[in-house]
Amino acid sequence: MILPGPGNNIRQAFDQLCDVHQVYPVITAEVDDMAMMRLLTRDTGHFAVLPPVVVRDELTNGKLKNYGALPGVFEEFYAIRIRRQFESPMIRQLIDQQPEDLLTFAGS
């Protein structure tokens, strides 16, 4: 398996999940850079634990397959902004969304 490095939240949650279920994966690479992880996953054929957004193009064109979400394993993204006089309508639409709508989008 290709996994994020030990300091990554996804990796820590994955390690806990493995401990609970007494699963001991063979780790072929630990990668801290998501772009590098994307390339390794695409080019080696190994399984990886990473957010689908990182490999969205590969999932769309069929080069990679999503085998599902791991319970309790997720990454949090934060958006910080400064209010501007002229806001993009798309940004306003994103900010106005309910949290559950954002979770639905993130899982697709």
Phi and psi in radians as a Rosetta constraint file:
Dihedral C 1 N 2 CA 2 C 2 CIRCULARHARMONIC -1.834 0.35
Dihedral N 2 CA 2 C 2 N 3 CIRCULARHARMONIC 2.173 0.35
Dihedral C 2 N 3 CA 3 C 3 CIRCULARHARMONIC -2.267 0.35
Dihedral N 3 CA 3 C 3 N 4 CIRCULARHARMONIC 2.712 0.35
Dihedral C 3 N 4 CA 4 C 4 CIRCULARHARMONIC -1.106 0.35
Dihedral N 4 CA 4 C 4 N 5 CIRCULARHARMONIC 2.821 0.35
Dihedral C 4 N 5 CA 5 C 5 CIRCULARHARMONIC -1.112 0.35
Dihedral N 5 CA 5 C 5 N 6 CIRCULARHARMONIC 2.874 0.35
Dihedral C 5 N 6 CA 6 C 6 CIRCULARHARMONIC -1.038 0.35
Dihedral N 6 CA 6 C 6 N 7 CIRCULARHARMONIC -0.425 0.35
Dihedral C 6 N 7 CA 7 C 7 CIRCULARHARMONIC -1.434 0.35
Dihedral N 7 CA 7 C 7 N 8 CIRCULARHARMONIC -0.117 0.35
Dihedral C 7 N 8 CA 8 C 8 CIRCULARHARMONIC -1.415 0.35
Dihedral N 8 CA 8 C 8 N 9 CIRCULARHARMONIC 2.446 0.35
Dihedral C 8 N 9 CA 9 C 9 CIRCULARHARMONIC -1.052 0.35
Dihedral N 9 CA 9 C 9 N 10 CIRCULARHARMONIC -0.683 0.35
Dihedral C 9 N 10 CA 10 C 10 CIRCULARHARMONIC -1.091 0.35
Dihedral N 10 CA 10 C 10 N 11 CIRCULARHARMONIC -0.758 0.35
Dihedral C 10 N 11 CA 11 C 11 CIRCULARHARMONIC -1.124 0.35
Dihedral N 11 CA 11 C 11 N 12 CIRCULARHARMONIC -0.766 0.35
Dihedral C 11 N 12 CA 12 C 12 CIRCULARHARMONIC -1.080 0.35
Dihedral N 12 CA 12 C 12 N 13 CIRCULARHARMONIC -0.757 0.35
Dihedral C 12 N 13 CA 13 C 13 CIRCULARHARMONIC -1.159 0.35
Dihedral N 13 CA 13 C 13 N 14 CIRCULARHARMONIC -0.681 0.35
Dihedral C 13 N 14 CA 14 C 14 CIRCULARHARMONIC -1.117 0.35
Dihedral N 14 CA 14 C 14 N 15 CIRCULARHARMONIC -0.770 0.35
Dihedral C 14 N 15 CA 15 C 15 CIRCULARHARMONIC -1.058 0.35
Dihedral N 15 CA 15 C 15 N 16 CIRCULARHARMONIC -0.721 0.35
Dihedral C 15 N 16 CA 16 C 16 CIRCULARHARMONIC -1.121 0.35
Dihedral N 16 CA 16 C 16 N 17 CIRCULARHARMONIC -0.746 0.35
Dihedral C 16 N 17 CA 17 C 17 CIRCULARHARMONIC -1.069 0.35
Dihedral N 17 CA 17 C 17 N 18 CIRCULARHARMONIC -0.758 0.35
Dihedral C 17 N 18 CA 18 C 18 CIRCULARHARMONIC -1.102 0.35
Dihedral N 18 CA 18 C 18 N 19 CIRCULARHARMONIC -0.724 0.35
Dihedral C 18 N 19 CA 19 C 19 CIRCULARHARMONIC -1.082 0.35
Dihedral N 19 CA 19 C 19 N 20 CIRCULARHARMONIC -0.786 0.35
Dihedral C 19 N 20 CA 20 C 20 CIRCULARHARMONIC -1.042 0.35
Dihedral N 20 CA 20 C 20 N 21 CIRCULARHARMONIC -0.715 0.35
Dihedral C 20 N 21 CA 21 C 21 CIRCULARHARMONIC -1.672 0.35
Dihedral N 21 CA 21 C 21 N 22 CIRCULARHARMONIC 0.086 0.35
Dihedral C 21 N 22 CA 22 C 22 CIRCULARHARMONIC 0.909 0.35
Dihedral N 22 CA 22 C 22 N 23 CIRCULARHARMONIC 0.865 0.35
Dihedral C 22 N 23 CA 23 C 23 CIRCULARHARMONIC -1.903 0.35
Dihedral N 23 CA 23 C 23 N 24 CIRCULARHARMONIC 2.342 0.35
Dihedral C 23 N 24 CA 24 C 24 CIRCULARHARMONIC -2.201 0.35
Dihedral N 24 CA 24 C 24 N 25 CIRCULARHARMONIC 1.530 0.35
Dihedral C 24 N 25 CA 25 C 25 CIRCULARHARMONIC -1.220 0.35
Dihedral N 25 CA 25 C 25 N 26 CIRCULARHARMONIC 2.664 0.35
Dihedral C 25 N 26 CA 26 C 26 CIRCULARHARMONIC -1.492 0.35
Dihedral N 26 CA 26 C 26 N 27 CIRCULARHARMONIC 2.050 0.35
Dihedral C 26 N 27 CA 27 C 27 CIRCULARHARMONIC -1.641 0.35
Dihedral N 27 CA 27 C 27 N 28 CIRCULARHARMONIC 2.073 0.35
Dihedral C 27 N 28 CA 28 C 28 CIRCULARHARMONIC -1.615 0.35
Dihedral N 28 CA 28 C 28 N 29 CIRCULARHARMONIC -0.440 0.35
Dihedral C 28 N 29 CA 29 C 29 CIRCULARHARMONIC -2.748 0.35
Dihedral N 29 CA 29 C 29 N 30 CIRCULARHARMONIC 2.519 0.35
Dihedral C 29 N 30 CA 30 C 30 CIRCULARHARMONIC -2.038 0.35
Dihedral N 30 CA 30 C 30 N 31 CIRCULARHARMONIC 2.119 0.35
Dihedral C 30 N 31 CA 31 C 31 CIRCULARHARMONIC -2.245 0.35
Dihedral N 31 CA 31 C 31 N 32 CIRCULARHARMONIC 2.222 0.35
Dihedral C 31 N 32 CA 32 C 32 CIRCULARHARMONIC -1.581 0.35
Dihedral N 32 CA 32 C 32 N 33 CIRCULARHARMONIC -0.253 0.35
Dihedral C 32 N 33 CA 33 C 33 CIRCULARHARMONIC -1.819 0.35
Dihedral N 33 CA 33 C 33 N 34 CIRCULARHARMONIC 2.080 0.35
Dihedral C 33 N 34 CA 34 C 34 CIRCULARHARMONIC -1.116 0.35
Dihedral N 34 CA 34 C 34 N 35 CIRCULARHARMONIC -0.583 0.35
Dihedral C 34 N 35 CA 35 C 35 CIRCULARHARMONIC -1.144 0.35
Dihedral N 35 CA 35 C 35 N 36 CIRCULARHARMONIC -0.721 0.35
Dihedral C 35 N 36 CA 36 C 36 CIRCULARHARMONIC -1.183 0.35
Dihedral N 36 CA 36 C 36 N 37 CIRCULARHARMONIC -0.675 0.35
Dihedral C 36 N 37 CA 37 C 37 CIRCULARHARMONIC -1.086 0.35
Dihedral N 37 CA 37 C 37 N 38 CIRCULARHARMONIC -0.713 0.35
Dihedral C 37 N 38 CA 38 C 38 CIRCULARHARMONIC -1.027 0.35
Dihedral N 38 CA 38 C 38 N 39 CIRCULARHARMONIC -0.838 0.35
Dihedral C 38 N 39 CA 39 C 39 CIRCULARHARMONIC -1.124 0.35
Dihedral N 39 CA 39 C 39 N 40 CIRCULARHARMONIC -0.778 0.35
Dihedral C 39 N 40 CA 40 C 40 CIRCULARHARMONIC -1.091 0.35
Dihedral N 40 CA 40 C 40 N 41 CIRCULARHARMONIC -0.746 0.35
Dihedral C 40 N 41 CA 41 C 41 CIRCULARHARMONIC -1.103 0.35
Dihedral N 41 CA 41 C 41 N 42 CIRCULARHARMONIC -0.795 0.35
Dihedral C 41 N 42 CA 42 C 42 CIRCULARHARMONIC -1.142 0.35
Dihedral N 42 CA 42 C 42 N 43 CIRCULARHARMONIC -0.697 0.35
Dihedral C 42 N 43 CA 43 C 43 CIRCULARHARMONIC -1.629 0.35
Dihedral N 43 CA 43 C 43 N 44 CIRCULARHARMONIC -0.240 0.35
Dihedral C 43 N 44 CA 44 C 44 CIRCULARHARMONIC -1.837 0.35
Dihedral N 44 CA 44 C 44 N 45 CIRCULARHARMONIC -0.408 0.35
Dihedral C 44 N 45 CA 45 C 45 CIRCULARHARMONIC 1.448 0.35
Dihedral N 45 CA 45 C 45 N 46 CIRCULARHARMONIC 0.071 0.35
Dihedral C 45 N 46 CA 46 C 46 CIRCULARHARMONIC -1.371 0.35
Dihedral N 46 CA 46 C 46 N 47 CIRCULARHARMONIC 2.721 0.35
Dihedral C 46 N 47 CA 47 C 47 CIRCULARHARMONIC -1.280 0.35
Dihedral N 47 CA 47 C 47 N 48 CIRCULARHARMONIC 2.649 0.35
Dihedral C 47 N 48 CA 48 C 48 CIRCULARHARMONIC -2.500 0.35
Dihedral N 48 CA 48 C 48 N 49 CIRCULARHARMONIC 2.689 0.35
Dihedral C 48 N 49 CA 49 C 49 CIRCULARHARMONIC -1.935 0.35
Dihedral N 49 CA 49 C 49 N 50 CIRCULARHARMONIC 1.875 0.35
Dihedral C 49 N 50 CA 50 C 50 CIRCULARHARMONIC -2.758 0.35
Dihedral N 50 CA 50 C 50 N 51 CIRCULARHARMONIC 2.765 0.35
Dihedral C 50 N 51 CA 51 C 51 CIRCULARHARMONIC -1.122 0.35
Dihedral N 51 CA 51 C 51 N 52 CIRCULARHARMONIC 2.390 0.35
Dihedral C 51 N 52 CA 52 C 52 CIRCULARHARMONIC -0.992 0.35
Dihedral N 52 CA 52 C 52 N 53 CIRCULARHARMONIC -0.501 0.35
Dihedral C 52 N 53 CA 53 C 53 CIRCULARHARMONIC -1.081 0.35
Dihedral N 53 CA 53 C 53 N 54 CIRCULARHARMONIC -0.482 0.35
Dihedral C 53 N 54 CA 54 C 54 CIRCULARHARMONIC -1.200 0.35
Dihedral N 54 CA 54 C 54 N 55 CIRCULARHARMONIC -0.553 0.35
Dihedral C 54 N 55 CA 55 C 55 CIRCULARHARMONIC -2.066 0.35
Dihedral N 55 CA 55 C 55 N 56 CIRCULARHARMONIC 0.514 0.35
Dihedral C 55 N 56 CA 56 C 56 CIRCULARHARMONIC -0.955 0.35
Dihedral N 56 CA 56 C 56 N 57 CIRCULARHARMONIC -0.794 0.35
Dihedral C 56 N 57 CA 57 C 57 CIRCULARHARMONIC -1.119 0.35
Dihedral N 57 CA 57 C 57 N 58 CIRCULARHARMONIC -0.734 0.35
Dihedral C 57 N 58 CA 58 C 58 CIRCULARHARMONIC -1.173 0.35
Dihedral N 58 CA 58 C 58 N 59 CIRCULARHARMONIC -0.595 0.35
Dihedral C 58 N 59 CA 59 C 59 CIRCULARHARMONIC -1.200 0.35
Dihedral N 59 CA 59 C 59 N 60 CIRCULARHARMONIC -0.715 0.35
Dihedral C 59 N 60 CA 60 C 60 CIRCULARHARMONIC -1.146 0.35
Dihedral N 60 CA 60 C 60 N 61 CIRCULARHARMONIC -0.742 0.35
Dihedral C 60 N 61 CA 61 C 61 CIRCULARHARMONIC -1.561 0.35
Dihedral N 61 CA 61 C 61 N 62 CIRCULARHARMONIC 0.060 0.35
Dihedral C 61 N 62 CA 62 C 62 CIRCULARHARMONIC 1.473 0.35
Dihedral N 62 CA 62 C 62 N 63 CIRCULARHARMONIC 0.086 0.35
Dihedral C 62 N 63 CA 63 C 63 CIRCULARHARMONIC -1.244 0.35
Dihedral N 63 CA 63 C 63 N 64 CIRCULARHARMONIC -0.492 0.35
Dihedral C 63 N 64 CA 64 C 64 CIRCULARHARMONIC -2.232 0.35
Dihedral N 64 CA 64 C 64 N 65 CIRCULARHARMONIC 2.787 0.35
Dihedral C 64 N 65 CA 65 C 65 CIRCULARHARMONIC -2.199 0.35
Dihedral N 65 CA 65 C 65 N 66 CIRCULARHARMONIC 2.407 0.35
Dihedral C 65 N 66 CA 66 C 66 CIRCULARHARMONIC -1.565 0.35
Dihedral N 66 CA 66 C 66 N 67 CIRCULARHARMONIC 2.052 0.35
Dihedral C 66 N 67 CA 67 C 67 CIRCULARHARMONIC -1.617 0.35
Dihedral N 67 CA 67 C 67 N 68 CIRCULARHARMONIC 0.085 0.35
Dihedral C 67 N 68 CA 68 C 68 CIRCULARHARMONIC 2.037 0.35
Dihedral N 68 CA 68 C 68 N 69 CIRCULARHARMONIC 2.943 0.35
Dihedral C 68 N 69 CA 69 C 69 CIRCULARHARMONIC -1.522 0.35
Dihedral N 69 CA 69 C 69 N 70 CIRCULARHARMONIC 2.569 0.35
Dihedral C 69 N 70 CA 70 C 70 CIRCULARHARMONIC -1.625 0.35
Dihedral N 70 CA 70 C 70 N 71 CIRCULARHARMONIC 2.249 0.35
Dihedral C 70 N 71 CA 71 C 71 CIRCULARHARMONIC -1.053 0.35
Dihedral N 71 CA 71 C 71 N 72 CIRCULARHARMONIC 2.224 0.35
Dihedral C 71 N 72 CA 72 C 72 CIRCULARHARMONIC 1.410 0.35
Dihedral N 72 CA 72 C 72 N 73 CIRCULARHARMONIC 0.015 0.35
Dihedral C 72 N 73 CA 73 C 73 CIRCULARHARMONIC -1.893 0.35
Dihedral N 73 CA 73 C 73 N 74 CIRCULARHARMONIC 1.948 0.35
Dihedral C 73 N 74 CA 74 C 74 CIRCULARHARMONIC -2.719 0.35
Dihedral N 74 CA 74 C 74 N 75 CIRCULARHARMONIC 2.886 0.35
Dihedral C 74 N 75 CA 75 C 75 CIRCULARHARMONIC -2.078 0.35
Dihedral N 75 CA 75 C 75 N 76 CIRCULARHARMONIC 2.452 0.35
Dihedral C 75 N 76 CA 76 C 76 CIRCULARHARMONIC -1.717 0.35
Dihedral N 76 CA 76 C 76 N 77 CIRCULARHARMONIC 2.389 0.35
Dihedral C 76 N 77 CA 77 C 77 CIRCULARHARMONIC -2.054 0.35
Dihedral N 77 CA 77 C 77 N 78 CIRCULARHARMONIC 2.454 0.35
Dihedral C 77 N 78 CA 78 C 78 CIRCULARHARMONIC -2.128 0.35
Dihedral N 78 CA 78 C 78 N 79 CIRCULARHARMONIC 2.500 0.35
Dihedral C 78 N 79 CA 79 C 79 CIRCULARHARMONIC -2.073 0.35
Dihedral N 79 CA 79 C 79 N 80 CIRCULARHARMONIC 2.215 0.35
Dihedral C 79 N 80 CA 80 C 80 CIRCULARHARMONIC -2.072 0.35
Dihedral N 80 CA 80 C 80 N 81 CIRCULARHARMONIC 2.323 0.35
Dihedral C 80 N 81 CA 81 C 81 CIRCULARHARMONIC -2.468 0.35
Dihedral N 81 CA 81 C 81 N 82 CIRCULARHARMONIC 2.818 0.35
Dihedral C 81 N 82 CA 82 C 82 CIRCULARHARMONIC -1.936 0.35
Dihedral N 82 CA 82 C 82 N 83 CIRCULARHARMONIC 2.287 0.35
Dihedral C 82 N 83 CA 83 C 83 CIRCULARHARMONIC -1.109 0.35
Dihedral N 83 CA 83 C 83 N 84 CIRCULARHARMONIC 2.249 0.35
Dihedral C 83 N 84 CA 84 C 84 CIRCULARHARMONIC -1.955 0.35
Dihedral N 84 CA 84 C 84 N 85 CIRCULARHARMONIC 2.763 0.35
Dihedral C 84 N 85 CA 85 C 85 CIRCULARHARMONIC -1.167 0.35
Dihedral N 85 CA 85 C 85 N 86 CIRCULARHARMONIC -0.689 0.35
Dihedral C 85 N 86 CA 86 C 86 CIRCULARHARMONIC -2.021 0.35
Dihedral N 86 CA 86 C 86 N 87 CIRCULARHARMONIC 1.911 0.35
Dihedral C 86 N 87 CA 87 C 87 CIRCULARHARMONIC -1.776 0.35
Dihedral N 87 CA 87 C 87 N 88 CIRCULARHARMONIC 2.549 0.35
Dihedral C 87 N 88 CA 88 C 88 CIRCULARHARMONIC -1.204 0.35
Dihedral N 88 CA 88 C 88 N 89 CIRCULARHARMONIC 2.348 0.35
Dihedral C 88 N 89 CA 89 C 89 CIRCULARHARMONIC -1.019 0.35
Dihedral N 89 CA 89 C 89 N 90 CIRCULARHARMONIC -0.581 0.35
Dihedral C 89 N 90 CA 90 C 90 CIRCULARHARMONIC -1.180 0.35
Dihedral N 90 CA 90 C 90 N 91 CIRCULARHARMONIC -0.692 0.35
Dihedral C 90 N 91 CA 91 C 91 CIRCULARHARMONIC -1.143 0.35
Dihedral N 91 CA 91 C 91 N 92 CIRCULARHARMONIC -0.751 0.35
Dihedral C 91 N 92 CA 92 C 92 CIRCULARHARMONIC -1.063 0.35
Dihedral N 92 CA 92 C 92 N 93 CIRCULARHARMONIC -0.724 0.35
Dihedral C 92 N 93 CA 93 C 93 CIRCULARHARMONIC -1.118 0.35
Dihedral N 93 CA 93 C 93 N 94 CIRCULARHARMONIC -0.733 0.35
Dihedral C 93 N 94 CA 94 C 94 CIRCULARHARMONIC -1.116 0.35
Dihedral N 94 CA 94 C 94 N 95 CIRCULARHARMONIC -0.793 0.35
Dihedral C 94 N 95 CA 95 C 95 CIRCULARHARMONIC -1.143 0.35
Dihedral N 95 CA 95 C 95 N 96 CIRCULARHARMONIC -0.588 0.35
Dihedral C 95 N 96 CA 96 C 96 CIRCULARHARMONIC -1.385 0.35
Dihedral N 96 CA 96 C 96 N 97 CIRCULARHARMONIC -0.149 0.35
Dihedral C 96 N 97 CA 97 C 97 CIRCULARHARMONIC -1.196 0.35
Dihedral N 97 CA 97 C 97 N 98 CIRCULARHARMONIC 2.610 0.35
Dihedral C 97 N 98 CA 98 C 98 CIRCULARHARMONIC -1.314 0.35
Dihedral N 98 CA 98 C 98 N 99 CIRCULARHARMONIC 2.591 0.35
Dihedral C 98 N 99 CA 99 C 99 CIRCULARHARMONIC -0.944 0.35
Dihedral N 99 CA 99 C 99 N 100 CIRCULARHARMONIC -0.686 0.35
Dihedral C 99 N 100 CA 100 C 100 CIRCULARHARMONIC -1.156 0.35
Dihedral N 100 CA 100 C 100 N 101 CIRCULARHARMONIC -0.499 0.35
Dihedral C 100 N 101 CA 101 C 101 CIRCULARHARMONIC -1.216 0.35
Dihedral N 101 CA 101 C 101 N 102 CIRCULARHARMONIC -0.614 0.35
Dihedral C 101 N 102 CA 102 C 102 CIRCULARHARMONIC -1.203 0.35
Dihedral N 102 CA 102 C 102 N 103 CIRCULARHARMONIC -0.644 0.35
Dihedral C 102 N 103 CA 103 C 103 CIRCULARHARMONIC -1.134 0.35
Dihedral N 103 CA 103 C 103 N 104 CIRCULARHARMONIC -0.685 0.35
Dihedral C 103 N 104 CA 104 C 104 CIRCULARHARMONIC -1.082 0.35
Dihedral N 104 CA 104 C 104 N 105 CIRCULARHARMONIC -0.759 0.35
Dihedral C 104 N 105 CA 105 C 105 CIRCULARHARMONIC -1.123 0.35
Dihedral N 105 CA 105 C 105 N 106 CIRCULARHARMONIC -0.756 0.35
Dihedral C 105 N 106 CA 106 C 106 CIRCULARHARMONIC -1.123 0.35
Dihedral N 106 CA 106 C 106 N 107 CIRCULARHARMONIC -0.541 0.35
Dihedral C 106 N 107 CA 107 C 107 CIRCULARHARMONIC -1.469 0.35
Dihedral N 107 CA 107 C 107 N 108 CIRCULARHARMONIC -0.106 0.35
